[in-house]
Amino acid sequence: MCLGIPAQVMGLELMEEGFAEVEVAEIRRQVHLGMLAGEEIALGDWLLVHVGFAIAKLDEEAARRQLLFQSRYGEVYLEELAALRTAEVEAAPEPGG
């Protein structure tokens, strides 16, 4: 099972290249914003992230509810967080390159 996990926008330095830095469960990584074309994204916004792509913008209350709900999944949620950590460590192509 795959989950979309809410993550908070922490950096927009690569916005022109289509990326934002997000954080979830103390994991920071870059996600692609292509699926949110036309959405205004700002620091502190919450995004639903799946396999490196932001797939939706959430309000803070919805994001926190979703995180609480997902934390109750147990093993599946922990596997998704492990996948985020692995993706963070693996060499990924540089944005724009």
C-alpha positions as CSV (number, residue, x, y, z in Angstrom):
1,M,0.0,0.0,0.0
2,C,1.2,3.5,-0.8
3,L,0.2,6.6,1.1
4,G,0.3,10.3,0.4
5,I,1.9,11.9,3.4
6,P,1.3,15.5,4.5
7,A,4.5,17.5,4.5
8,Q,5.2,21.2,5.4
9,V,7.0,23.5,2.9
10,M,10.3,24.5,4.4
11,G,12.2,26.0,1.5
12,L,11.4,27.4,-2.0
13,E,14.9,28.1,-3.3
14,L,14.3,25.7,-6.2
15,M,10.8,26.8,-7.0
16,E,11.8,28.1,-10.4
17,E,13.0,24.6,-11.2
18,G,9.8,23.0,-10.0
19,F,10.9,21.8,-6.6
20,A,10.2,22.7,-2.9
21,E,11.9,21.4,0.2
22,V,9.4,19.8,2.6
23,E,9.5,18.2,6.0
24,V,7.6,15.4,7.5
25,A,8.5,13.5,10.7
26,E,11.8,15.3,10.9
27,I,12.7,14.2,7.4
28,R,13.5,16.9,4.8
29,R,13.6,16.3,1.1
30,Q,12.8,17.9,-2.2
31,V,9.5,17.2,-3.9
32,H,8.4,18.0,-7.4
33,L,5.6,20.6,-7.8
34,G,4.6,19.8,-11.3
35,M,1.2,18.3,-10.4
36,L,0.3,21.5,-8.6
37,A,0.8,23.8,-11.6
38,G,-1.1,27.0,-11.0
39,E,-1.3,26.6,-7.2
40,E,0.4,29.3,-5.2
41,I,2.9,27.6,-2.8
42,A,4.4,29.5,0.2
43,L,6.6,28.7,3.1
44,G,4.6,26.9,5.8
45,D,2.0,25.5,3.4
46,W,1.1,21.8,3.7
47,L,1.3,19.5,0.7
48,L,0.2,15.9,0.2
49,V,3.4,14.0,-1.0
50,H,3.6,10.7,-2.8
51,V,6.8,9.2,-4.3
52,G,8.5,12.5,-4.5
53,F,5.6,14.5,-6.0
54,A,3.4,17.0,-4.3
55,I,-0.1,15.9,-5.4
56,A,-2.3,18.3,-3.4
57,K,-2.3,21.3,-1.2
58,L,-3.9,20.9,2.2
59,D,-4.9,23.3,5.0
60,E,-3.0,22.8,8.3
61,E,-6.0,21.3,10.1
62,A,-6.5,18.7,7.4
63,A,-2.8,17.9,7.3
64,R,-2.6,17.4,11.0
65,R,-5.7,15.2,11.0
66,Q,-4.2,13.1,8.2
67,L,-0.9,12.7,10.0
68,L,-2.7,11.5,13.2
69,F,-4.9,9.1,11.2
70,Q,-1.9,7.7,9.3
71,S,0.2,7.3,12.5
72,R,-2.5,4.8,13.5
73,Y,-1.8,2.6,10.4
74,G,1.3,1.3,12.3
75,E,3.4,-0.8,10.0
76,V,2.3,0.7,6.7
77,Y,2.9,4.3,7.9
78,L,6.3,3.3,9.2
79,E,7.2,1.7,5.9
80,E,6.2,4.9,4.1
81,L,8.4,7.0,6.4
82,A,11.3,4.5,5.8
83,A,10.9,5.0,2.1
84,L,11.1,8.8,2.5
85,R,14.3,8.3,4.6
86,T,15.8,6.0,1.9
87,A,14.9,8.4,-0.9
88,E,16.6,11.2,1.1
89,V,19.8,9.2,1.4
90,E,20.0,7.8,-2.1
91,A,21.7,9.8,-4.8
92,A,18.8,11.5,-6.7
93,P,19.2,13.5,-9.9
94,E,19.9,17.2,-9.2
95,P,16.9,19.5,-10.0
96,G,17.4,21.1,-13.4
97,G,20.3,18.7,-14.3
